[in-house]
Amino acid sequence: MNTNKKQQLGPRVTRESYETLQRLAAANDCSLGHYVEAVLEDHVTKQRHPDEGGGIVHDLIDQINERLAAYVQQIRNASTRDISAAVVRLEKQNEALKVMIDAIVRILSPKEHEAYVKTVKATIQKLGPLFENGNGKLQ
């Protein structure tokens, strides 16, 4: 097969694509036939040589990158949800511990309960930001 001889192609395109191709050919100061030929030759060259920004390998790399990015985003979302759920559980457990300690003090030393409450409040005020929810209110 003689590769130097050009082969003619006759693809059919929509009216919109045809008009766009005519405008692009005019912008490149060449005939529509020469413009289409150049575009097709460029496409085939890229498919043959992935290093020039095309080809199956390039498309595969793009797809892998997109899938990896989506997977990383899923992991980030799951991690954020897991951390948020853990914080909520810890806050609930902390509240339960506070209630239990308060109940133990009330049962074992009912006369000392007021002193205990005052001591806890004073300690929380001294520690300040460590016991805030980020909104300035004590837990």
Residue pairs with C-beta under 8 A, 6 or more apart in sequence:
6 37
9 40
13 21
21 32
21 35
21 36
22 32
24 35
25 31
25 32
25 34
25 35
25 36
28 35
28 38
30 38
43 54
45 52
45 54
46 52
46 53
46 54
46 55
46 58
47 54
47 55
47 56
48 55
49 55
50 56
50 57
50 58
91 139
94 139
95 139
102 113
102 116
102 117
105 112
105 113
105 116
106 113
109 116
124 131
124 138
131 138
131 139
132 138
132 139
133 139
